[in-house]
Amino acid sequence: MLAPSFIAKLGSFVLLALILSQCASISGSGNMGGPTAEERAAQIASEPKGDFFYGRRYYVRKTRFWGYLRKPGQSARESKLVIFRETNKLCPDRLPENGPLGQSYGFDQNYEYRIWGRYTGRDVYDINSNQFLPEFLLYDYQLVNTQPGWLFRPSDRYEPTRVTLTPR
């Protein structure tokens, strides 16, 4: 029979191992690919400026936010997660949620767009992510890149079932 102190130590060790393995999966290497941080900074510094926003689609199942918007020349860390108001224009992936692969809502996860429109000044509640987010009235969009890589840092990890990408 094993001593109670040994069982307690073994249990503590197993718990610590589980916690550390979870930390490694969250803060370890990313799964989104892309340039180095220096290359990304150079891309942003040289990107075209104008009266529009750069938008990165961020799809998480069952949520209603669209993704992150930033002004030209701004770092993604300054971007805002928004909900589109589509009274003037439908968002790029306004398709059925259960459509075939590549033809359903969220097919454009992590695509980068130029986005024209304006913030309405309202915050809208997204019940499935439990967040109040700025509402953005969409006027138009243009696809820029289908594979831009990571959003906030090279260690970004995307998971389609929960919010993992935030500008910390």
N, C-alpha and C positions, 0 to 999 in steps of 0.2 A: 504494500500500500504506500502511496506517495504522501509525503508530509504536506500539510496544509500550506506551509510557507513556500514550498517548492511550487505547488499548484498556483499560488498567488503570483509568484515571480514569473512563472511560465505564462499565465494569463496576461500579466502586464506587458511582457515581451511581445506576445501576439498582438495585443491592442496597439502597441507602439509601432510595430511593423505595418499594421493595416493603415494607421494614420499617416506614416511616412510614405507608403506606397500611393496613397491618395494625393499627397502633396506633390509627389513626383509627376503624377499624371496631369496635374493642373499647372504646375510651374515648370515642367520639363520642356523639352523641345516642342515646338508648335507643329500643327498638322496642316497649316495653310500655305506653306511655301512662300516664295517671293524673294525680293531683293534684300540686301543687307540694310541696316538702319541708315547707313551713310548714303547708299544709293537711293533709298526712299526720300531722304531729306533733299537730295539733289533733284530728284524728279519733281517734288513739290515746289522747290524754288524756281524751276524752269517751266512749270506748267502754264498754259495760257490763262490770263486773267480776264475777267469780264463780269457782267451783271447776271451771274448764275451761281449755282452751288455745285460742288462735287458731292455726289451721293454714292454710298456703298450699300448695296442691298444686304440686309441681314435678316435671314429667314429662320425663325424658330417656330416649330409646329404649334398651331393653335393660338399664336399671338397675332395681334393686329397692327403692330408697328411695322413701318416699312424698312427703315434702316437709318444709317447715320448720314447727316449732311454737314458739310463744312464749306467755308468760303475759300475761293482760290488762294493759294499761298499759305493757308493755315494747316497746321498739323492735325492729324486725325484725332489727337488727344483733345482738341478744342471743338470737335464735332458734337452734334446733338442727335440723339435718337429721336425720330419723329414718327408721327402718324400722318399719312397723307389724307387730305380732303380732296376727293376726286370729282368735284362738281364740274370742273372745266376740262379735265383730262383724266383718263384712267391710268393707273400705274402700269408699268411695263409687263408685269406678270399677272394681270387681272384675268386669270383663267380658272377653271374648276379645280377645287382642291384635290379631287380624286382622279384627275385626268391621267393620260398615259405619260410615261417618263419623258421629260423635256417639254411637256405640254400641259403643265399643271402649275398652280399657284406655288411660288417659291422656287421655280426652276432656275431662276437667275441669282441664287444665293452667291454673294460676294462679287457680283458684277459691279463695275464702276460706271457711273453715268454722270453726264452734265445734266443738272436739274434747274429748270426755270420755274419760278413761283415766288411765293412770299409766306412768311409766318403770319398767321391770323391773329396772334396774341392770345389765343385760347389754349388751355391745356386739356387734353382728352385722356380719359382713363382707359387703359388696356387691362381688362379684367384678368386675362391669363398670365400676364407678367406682373400684375399688381403694381403698375406704375402710372403716374400722371405724366404725360409726354406732350411736348409742343405740337400743335397742329400746323401743318404746312399745306397751303393751297397750291396744288400742282397745276402748272400751266403747260409745261412740255418737258421732254427729256431726250437725251441723245446718248446712245451706248458709247462708252470710251474704251473699256477693257473688260474682257471676260475672265481674265486670270491675273488680277493684280497682286495676289498673295495676301500676306497678313495685313491686318487693319491697324492695330495699335502698337504692336511690338512683335518681333520675330517669334517669340514664344507663344503667340496666340494659339488657342485650341478651340476649334469650332465643334459644337455638338448640336445637332438639329432638334433636340428635345428640351434643352434648357439654355437660359441666357448665360453665356460664358464670355462674351466679348464686351468689355466695358473700358472706358478710357481712364484707367487708374493712374 
